[in-house]
Amino acid sequence: MTHDFVSLALIALVAAAAPIIANLIPKKPIPETVLLLIGGALLGPSMANVIWTDESVMLLSDLGCAMLFLLAGYEINPRTITGREGKRGLITWVITFALGFGAVYCFTGVSARGLDGLAVTIALTTTAIGALMPILKERGLLGTRLGDSILSYGTWGELGPIVAMALLLSTRSTWTTASILVLFIVIAVLTAVFGHESSKKEGPIRDIFFAGRDTTSQTFVRITMLLLIALVTLSSLFSLDIVLGAFAAGFILRYIIPKGSQDLEKKLNAIGYGFLIPLFFVISGAKIDLLAVAENPLLLVGFIAMLVLIRAVPIFLSMRYDKDPEVAELGGRAHASVALYCTTALPLIVAVTSVAVNAGAMSDSTASVFVSAGALTVLIMPLIASATYRVADAHPIERLREGRVGHE
């Protein structure tokens, strides 16, 4: 127990220091997420060995991961993934998965159909929407045309791999897993419908919840945490990855509150980004074996290069040849910017490699390299994306229109 509190104290120290260090660096080029991972790696078992990944700490880390995906799911408007560009995002993700499978089959020594090969394939198709959201908010991209494109393509880079993990990384037969997945979706949909109808139905229970939302009862927060933990527990009982339940909880919460709630969002952000999510990233960093990463620099660089080729290039081409006038008006640099943002990958790489390691299909050292590569994308891709099309941060379509008005 003492070890656990020592670990938590050091994790809290890293979490508190990360934003200070990030903001002291001019222009804040390094995201806090990267600093959290570095801190965890330096203090983890492979280096200083003062942060231990014991069972109790890992439980909190899993809750942090779940909170990250809940907030990501909550931020996504269903129309983003069902609209015209969202459908192109789905098709593009399927293409990236096929390219990833082909790359693993042709250029690696692992079996593409083995658990380790499938884990690498899925990792090559991911977009870290949860890690991207704070960056997009800081840069004022949410709600802009560029931001909408990032979410349209990026959400499928999160949702597609989650479903693929459930279907392909299970030890059960595919049909059994598919049946369980359908059952899970049915339960999630029924929960969403029940919650939506209950939120509109007047009565004493509804009055109690609304009366206690800003008191010590914090009824809205408690119900949200119940929803999250219940769906994560259901995922675990069905032997599905917890990220599926967490992401579903975010979608359900958005369906119940379609216009959102600023008060609830502030409270959830405080719980998530104030404690649980930084803890998840620090523990993820503690799992990285820096010596193993140093011994495999080619694997590290090669994985990042494959991410760009398999994930970024198809998205760029999809946008480049999109006949939608608004997409075309963004221009090639914005298309490249969207593609690079969507190549930011981390939380799902942690989840995918953890499944492979726990199954004995992947070594800890190899997983460390992949997680480190994902961490580097969080640092590199947003920087390059911003440099590629800086005007995108200032609402490009509005500027273009203003320019046209000025010429007239």
N, C-alpha and C positions, 0 to 999 in steps of 0.2 A: 504493500500500500504506500509506503514511504517513497519507493521508486516512482510510483505513478504520479505522486504529487510533485516530485522533483522534475519529472518529464513535463508535467503540465505547467509548472512555473517557468521552465525554460522555453516552452512553446509560447506561452503568453509574452515572454520577453521578446522573442523573435517577432511575434505578431505586432507588438507595440512599437518595436524599432523599425519595422519595414516601411510604414508610411513616412516616418521621419527621414529615413535615409533616402527614400524615393524622391521626396520633395526637396531635399537639400541639393540634389544633382540638378544642374541647370537644364531646363526644358523637360525634365522628368522623362528621360528616354527609357528607363528600366521600369517595367510594371511591377507593382508590389508583389504580384504572384510569383515572379521570378526570384525576388529577394526572399520570399517565404521558403521557396524550394531550396535555395542556396543555404539559408540558415539551417534548415532541417538536415540537409546533406552534410554540412560541416559538423553539426552536433550529434548526428545519428550514429548508429552502430559501426559503420565502416570508417569513421574518422574519430571524433572526440569521444564517442560512445557515452554521452550523458543524457541523450533522449532515447528511451527504450520503447519499443513498439509492443508493449504488453497488451493483454486482452482488453482491459478496461480502456486504455488509450485508443486502441483500434476501434472500439465501439463508438467512441466520440468522433473518431475520424470518419467512420461510416455515416454517422448522423450529419457531419459536415458535408460529405459528398451528397447525401440525400437533399440537404437544404440547398446546395448549389443548383441541383437539377430542378428542384421545385421552383426556385426563383427564375430559372431559365424558362421552364414551361409556362410559368405565370406571365412572363413578359411577352410571350408570343401570341399574336392574334391569329386565331384559326384561319382567317382569310388569307393570311400571309402564305400558308402552305397549300391552300386549296385554290388560290387564284391562278391566273395564267402563268405568272412567273414562278409561282410555287410548284406548279406541275412541271415546268422546265427544270426546276431544281431537283425534283424527284427523278426525272429521266436522267439528268446529269449524274446524280448519285449512283444510279444503277450502272451507268457507263463506267464511273470511277471504280465501282466494285469489280466489274469485269476486268478492267485494266489492272487493278491490284491483284486479282487472282492470277492473271496471266503473268504479271511481273514476278510474283512469288514462285510460280511454277517454272518459269524460264531462267530466272537469275539468282535463285537462292538454292541452298542445299537442303532445305526442308521440304516436306511433302505439302503441297498446296491444299490437300484434303485433310491433312492431319490437324490436330488441335492447335499446334504452334503455327502452322502455315495459315490457318483460318484467322487466328488472332492477329497475325501480321497484316493479312489482307484487310481485315476490318479496321485496324489502326491506321492504315493508309487512306481510309475514306472519311476520316472524322473531321468535324469542325467543333471547336470548343466554344459553343455559344455561351455557356455559363461563364467562362473566363473572358469572353469578348464583351459581354454586356457592360461591365464597368468601364472598359476602354471606350466603347461606343458612346456611353453616357458622357464621359469626360470630354470627348471631342465633339459633342453636340450632333452626332450623326443619327441618333434615334429619332424617327419621325420624318427624316429627309428621304428623298428618292434613293440616294445612295444607301442609306441605312436599311430601307425596305428591301433592296436587292440583296444586301448582306444577309438579312434574316430569311429571305425566301430560299436562298441557296444553302445558307448555313444551318437552318433548322433541320433540313433533310440530312445534313452531314452529322447531326446529332441523333435524330430520330431513326434514320436508316440503320446506323451501326447498333443502336440499342435493340432493335428488332432482330438484326442479324446475330447479335450476341445470344439472344434468347433461343433462336432457332438452331444456330450452328455450333455454339460452344457448350451445348448440353450433352451429358452422357446418355440421355434417353434417345429413343428413336425420333426422327424428325416429325413423324405424324403425331406421336404422343405429345411432343413439345408444342407443335402447332395447335393441337386441341386445347392444351392447357393455356396457351397464349390467348386463344379465342375466348376461353372461359374468363380469363383475367380481364380482357377488354370488355366483355359483357358486364362483369361486376363493376368495372370502372364507369361504364356508361350509365348503368343503373344508379350508381352513387351520384354521378353528376346530375342526372335528371331529378333524383330525390332531393338533392341539395338545392337545386335551382327552384323547384316547386316549394320547398319548405321556406326558402328565403322570401318568397312572395306571399306566403300564407300568413295572415294576421292571426294572432292569438297570444296567450300568456307566455308560452315558451319563447316566441319570437321577441316579445317585449322584454323578457329577461335578458336575452342575448344582446339586444340593442342597448338596454340600460347599463349593462356591465362592460361594454366594449372599451370604455376609457377609465374604468375603475380598477381596483385591485383584482377584480375577477378576470379582467382581460379576456372576455369570453370569445371574441373573434380569433385572438391568437391561439387560445387553447383548442378551439375547434379546428383551426388550420393545422396545428401540430398533431392533433388526433388523426386528421385526414392523412397527413404525411406518414406518420408512424404506422397507421393501419395498413396503408397500401404497400409500404416497404416490408412490413411483416408478411402480408399476403404474397408478395414477390418471393420472399425467403421461403415461405411454406410451399410454394409452387416450384421451388428450386430455380427461380429466375433471378437475374441480377437486380440488386436493389435500385439501380438507376432507372429501371423501367417503372417501378412503383412511384419513385420520386417525381419523374417527369410527368407521369399520369396525374399525380396529385396537383402539379402546377397547372396542367391543362384544365382539370376539374375546377380548380379555384377560379381560373379565368372565366370559365363557363358560368359559374355561380355568380361571379361579380364581373359581368362583361365590360363595364366601364371602369373597373378598377376602384381602388380605395387608397387614397394617398396616406391616410392614417395607418391603415393596415400594412401598406408597403413599407412605411418608415419603421414600423415595429419589427417586421420580418427581416428587413435589411439590418436592423440593429442586432437581432439575434444571430442572423446568418453571417454577415460580414464583420460583425463585432467580435464573434467568438468561434462559431462552429466551422465556418469556411476557411479562415486562416489556419485553424488547427488541422483541417484536412490537408491543406497544401504543405504545411510544415512536416506532417507525418509522411506525406508522399515523398517529400525531399529526403526524409530520414531513411526511406527504403532504398535510396539511390546509393550504389557502391561507386564512389568517385574513382577508385583505383581501377575498377573494371571498365569504367568509361574511358579512362586514360589509355587502357590497353587495347581498346577497340575504336580508335578514331575514325577509321574508314567506314565502319558500320554506322557510326553516328552521323557522319556527313552523308553517307549513301542513303540513309533513311530519310533525311531531310530533303535531299535531292529528289527521291522517289515521291515524296509528298507533293512537291511542287509539280512534278510531271504528271502525276496521277490525279491529284485533286485540283490544283490551280489551273492547269492548262485547259481541261474540259470546261470549267466554269467560264474562263475567259472566252473560249470559242463559242459557247452557248450564248453569252451576252453579245458577243461581237456580231453574230449572225441572227440575233433576235430582231424581228421586223417591227416590234412595238416602237412607235416614234419616241416615247419617253425614254426607253432604254437606249435607243440609238443616239438620242440627244446628249446622253451623258458623256459619250466619247470613249475612245480606246483607253485613255489613262485611267478613267473611272472604272472601266470594265476590269482592267488589270488590278486596280485597287480592291475591288470586290473579291476577285479571285484570291488575292493574297490574304485578305482578312479571313476568308473562309478556309485558308490553309493553316490557320492557328489551331493547334490540336494539343490537348493535354489530358483533361479529366478522364475521357474515355480510354485514352491509351493506358492510364493507370488501371482502370477497371478491366480492360481486355487482358493486359499482361498479368494482372493478379489472378484472373481465372486460369490462364495457361500455366502460371507458376504453381498454383494450388493443385492443379491436376497433374503436376510433374512433367508437363510437356515443354516447359521452357525454364531455363536456368535463371537464377536471381541476377546474375551478371548481365545476361542478355536483356532481361527486362529493364535493368538499370539504364542501359544504353538507350532503349526506346523511350523510356520516361524522360531521360535527359534531352533527347531530341525533341520531344514534345514541349519541354520547358523552353528550349531555345526558340521554338516557333512562336511561343507567346512573346518572347523578346524581339525576335527578328521581323516576323511578318507584319505586325502593326506598324513598325518603324518604316519598313520598305513601302508598305501600302500608303502611308501618309506622305512619304517623300515622292512617291510615284504620281500622286494627284492631290497636291496640297489644297487646291481650290475646292476639292470635294468637301472639305471641312466647313466651307462657308456657303453651303447650299448652291451647287453648281447650276441647277436649272434656273433658279431665280436670277443668278448673275447673267446667265446667257440671255434671258428674257429682257433684263434691264439693259444689256448691251444692244439688243435689237431695237428697243424703244429709243435709246439714245441715237442710233444711226438714223432712225426715221425722223 
